[in-house]
Amino acid sequence: ALMHTGAPAAGMNSAVRAMVRLCLDNGHTVLAIKNGFEGLARACSSAGDGDVEELTWMSVNQFASLGGACLGTNRTQPSEVGIADIAGAIERRSITAIYMIGGFEAYTGLLELVRARPEHAAFRIPMVCLPATVSNNVPGSEYSIGCDTALNAIVEACDRIKQSASASRKRVFVVETMGGYCGYLATYGALASGAEKAYTFEHGTTLRDIQDDLSHLRRRFDEGSECGMLLRCERSCEAYTSNILHTIFEKEGQGVFTCRKAVLGHIQQGGNPSPMDRIEAMKLASYGCRFLEQLTRGRDCSFSYAEKGSAVMVGKRDGKMCVTPLLDLVSDTDFRHRIAKNQLWQSATAVVRRLAKYDYSEPFE
């Protein structure tokens, strides 16, 4: 069974297309579960027949270039719709494996099923989670499908904003990005667009930081800069919101620069996937299918999978494809803030500061 959970991300459909055709080529039947765990829970009875569809080769013919999530997706977790109903649906529909494509909620949703294996034999089947979220916040992979398309949207918007700011002369923009508590989009967006600073939850924001940023902007404008840009992750700090930052810089910059605010919003989730997201989606989907083939080889459909290695996250680490048991990722997860504890991109913050000509003493990594 193939399904989504979490917010939509460009590249989900590309992954679906690759997974469906590879599985069909290997002689398997692929069921699409529409609308995430809500659809799967309804499928425990005939009332949910509309949420289940057997996919054919031509069912996904146009999926490679389509944005969004054609199968439908939401953030609902198994515990919210009933673990027993989901177990009943798996048994009723004769589902022998689950291939989940989605974000942080896909990871936590499958974790719930894995932890319910002692009580429900229906969950003792192979499970694969493929990370697909613009936030790039899923543990077990340094790359999530959709984050490159979102980053392209951010950089294009920032380039347009900088042109506007340069024409207006002496103007600073505070640009808010998506990402939840994960600062990947803000940091890489700042790096790619030439912004002065990225405010992220991981590095925190203090009043002293804002004072230093204000002094830095004044110095840069005195040196002849025509515009400035500050990117802020949407949940980087509850105290210093985008509105508050805008108000501070507008007030304190009087006589030197003006300040405006731009919230990019859902343009970061929309649009057709970038070539990078399409290719990575197909590669990850292919790797996940290969894992399932190796795991099930020589075993019939009635085999009971209880070992932790039968429920995994397929991802990319150090540039290489890999699978990691979901239970092994728990210790590397900040569940409250929905991020991985160790994130490769964080070292880029120092690069942003250095390229913005900050006076600082931190070592360059």
N, C-alpha and C positions, 0 to 999 in steps of 0.2 A: 504494500500500500504506500502510496506517495501522497504527501500532504505538506502544508505550510503552517507555521505558527509565528506570530510576531508582526511587525509592521512591514509593509511592502518594500522591496528593494529591487532596483534594476538588475537584471541578471537572473532572477528567480526562474523566469520562463525558459531562459537558455539552459539552465541546469535541469529543468523538468524535461525538456526536449532530449538532452543527451542521455539522461537516466532512462527515460522510457525506451528510446531506440536501442540502447545497449542491452537492456533487460530483455526486450522482445527478441533481439538478435541471439540471445543466449537461451531462448525458449521459455521465458517466464511470462506469466500473466501480470499485467500492471493495473491496479485499481487506483483511481484518483479519488481522494477524500476531499471534498470541497468544504471550505470554511473552517479549517482547522479541527481542533478537538470538539468544537460544537457540532460539526458535521459528523465526526466519528461517533460521538455519543448518540446522535439521532439514528445512526445506522444500525443500532442494536435491534430496531424493529422495522417493519415494512414502511413506517412513516418516514424513514430516512433514506428510502430508495433513491430519491433525487439528489442526495449528497454523495452518492457512490457512482462512479462511471468507469467502465473498463476502457482503457486507452489503447488506441491502435497506432500504427506507424504514422498515418496521416492526421491523427488527432492533434499532433504537435507540429504540424508542417510549418506553420508560420511563427512558432514560438521563439526562434533564435534571436530575432531583433525586437521583440515586444517588451516594453517596460511594464511595470506593475506586477500583479500576481493573478494570472488567469484562473487559477483554481480557487482563488479567494483565500484571505488570511485574516486572522485577528489575534489578539493577545490572550485569549481565554486559556486557562490552565485546566488540566484533567480534574483536579480537586474541585473546581468550580462547576463542572457539569456532571460529575459523578464517575468515580473510578470504576465502579461496578458496571455502569452502562458501557464504558469504553471496553472493558474486558468482554462484555457480552457481544459488542459489535465485532470485535476481533474474531470471536468464535463463530458468530453467525455468518460472517463474510469469508471465513476460512483464510484469514490473513496470516501469512507465515513469516513476514518481515515488514518492518516499517522504515521507510526512507523519508526523513524529515528535512525540509529545506526552510530555514528561517533564522531568526535572531536569538537574542538572549532567552526569550520565552520558549523557543523551541528546545533549547538546552535544558532549561529548568523543567519543562513539561515532560521530556523524556526521562529526566532524573526521577520524577514522581512515579513514572511507570516502572522504572528499574527497581526503585525502593519498594514497590508493591508486589514484586515477583513472589515473595513467600506466601502471600495471601491469594494471589491470582495467577494460576498457571498460564493463562492466556498471554501474559506479558513475558513469558520465557521464550521469546523469539528474538532473532537478530534485529538490532536497531542501529541506524546510522543517522547522524545529524550533520548536515552541511551548513556552515555558517553563511547567512545571507542577511546583512543589515548595513545600512549606511553608517551606523555608529562605529563599526569595527570594534565592538566591545565584547565579543564572545571569546572565552578562554579556550585554549587549545589550538588557536590559529592566529597568525599575525596578519592574516588577510581575510576579510569577509566580502562576499559578493555584494556589490552595490556601492561600496565605499568609494571606488574610483569614479563612478558616474557622479556621485554626490560631490566629490572633490572637484571634478570638472565644472559642475554647476556653480560651486562657490568661487572658484578662480575666475570664471567668466564674469560673474556678478561683481567681484572685487575689481577686476580690470575696468569694467564700465564705471564703477563708482569712483575709482581713482582718476579716470578721465574727467568725470564731473567735478571732482574735488580740485584737480589741477586747473581747470578752466575758471573755477570760482576763486582761486588763489587763497592761500593760507587757510585751508580747511582740514579738519580732522573728522574721520568717520569711525564710529563704533559699530562694528558689524557683528550681528549675532548669528551663530551657526547652530545646527542641530548636533546631536551626539549624546544627549542626556548628560551623564556625569563623565563620559569619556571624551577626552580632549583631542582625539586624533584629527577630526575634521578641522578644528580651529588651528591646531599646530601646523599641520601640513598645508592648510589653506593659507596661513600666514607666511609659511616658507615659500610657497609657490607664487604668491601674489606680491611679495615684497613688503609685507606689513611690518609695523614697528614692534608689535607685541601680540602674544596669544594668551588670553586669560583662560586657564584650565583648572578643573577641580583637583587634578593630581598635584599641581604645584601651588595651589592656593592663591588667595588674593588678600592683601592687607592694606591698610591705609598708607603705610610706608611705601608699598609697591606703587600705589597710585600717585603718591607725591613724587617718587622717582621718575615715573612715566611722564608726569607733567613737566618736570625739569628737563627730561630728555627731549620732549617735543618742543619746548621753548628753545632749547639749544639748537635743535635741528632746523627750526624755522629761522633762527638768527644766522645760521650757516647758509641759508638760501633755499631750503626745502619749500616746495609749493603745496604739499599735501602730506597728510599722515593717515595711517589706517591701523586700527586696533581690532583684532578679532576676539570674540568672547564666546566660549562654549555656553550653551543655554543654561546649564546648571553648574557653572564653575564656582559660584559663590552666592548664597542666599542673601547676604547683606549688601553686596555691591552688584546690583542687577544692571542690565544694559541701560535702563532709564536713569539710574543713579549715576553711572559712569558718564553718560551723556550730559547730565546736569552739572556734574563736577567739572568736566573739561570745558563745557560751554561757559561756565561762570569764571573759572580760574584762567581760562585762556584769553580773556578779554584784552584787546589791544595787541594780541599776538596772532591768534587764530580763532576761527569759529568752529563749532562742532555740530555734527548731525549724526543721527542714528539710523541704521538699516537692519531690519529683521528679515533674513532670507526665507525662513519658513519652509513650506512644503515643496518648493521648487527643487529642493535637494533630494526628495524622494521620487520625484516624477522624471519623465523623459525616458527615451530608449537607452538601453545599456551601452556603455562605451565598449570599444573593441577589447580592452583589457578585461572588463567584467564578463563579457561573453566567453572569452577564451578560458579565463580562470574557472568560470562556472562549469564549462565542459570538462576541464581537466579534473576538477574536484569531484564532479559527478562520476566521471570514468573511474577515478581512484576508489570511490566509495563502492561502485558496482563490482570492481575487481575484489575488494575486501569481502563483500558478501559472497561472491563466487568461491573464494578460497575458504571462507568460514563454513559454508554449507556443503562443500564437496564431500561426497561419500556418505552424506546423512540424508535420511528421508524427511518428509515434512512433519512427521510426528516427533522428531527429536526435540528434547527440552533443553533450552539454552539458559543456564543459570549463572555461568561464569561472567565476571565483570567485563571480560574482553569481548563479549558479544553485543555490547551496547557502547558505541564509540562516537567520537567527534572526528570527522575527517577534516583535515586542515593543512596549513602550510607553515612550516617552521624552518628558519634558516634557509629559506628558498626551496625547501624540499617538501613533497607531499608526505603526509603522515597520518596515522590514526592514533587516538588516545582514548582509553576507556573513560567514560563519563564520570565514573566514581573517582578516578584519579585526578580529575580537574577540580574537585570540590575544594581542596586545600588551596588552590590558586585562584579562588573566586571570592570577590567581595559582593555577596548577594544583596546587601543593603543598597549599594550604589550601582549594582548591575555592571560591574567591570571586572576584568582580570587584574590580579594584583601585580603581575609583571607584564609590562607592555613595552614592546621593542621601540616604539616610536618616540618615547619620552625624551630620549637623548637629543632629538631635533630641536628642542626648546632652546638649548644653548646656541645652536646654529642661528636660529631666528634672532636672538639677542645680539650676537656678534655681527651679523650682516646689517642689523639696524644701527650699528655704531653706538651701542651702549657702553658706558664706562663701568666695568664690573671686574670682579676678581675670581669668578668661578673657573675651574679648569675646563678646558675644551675637551670633549670626549668624541 
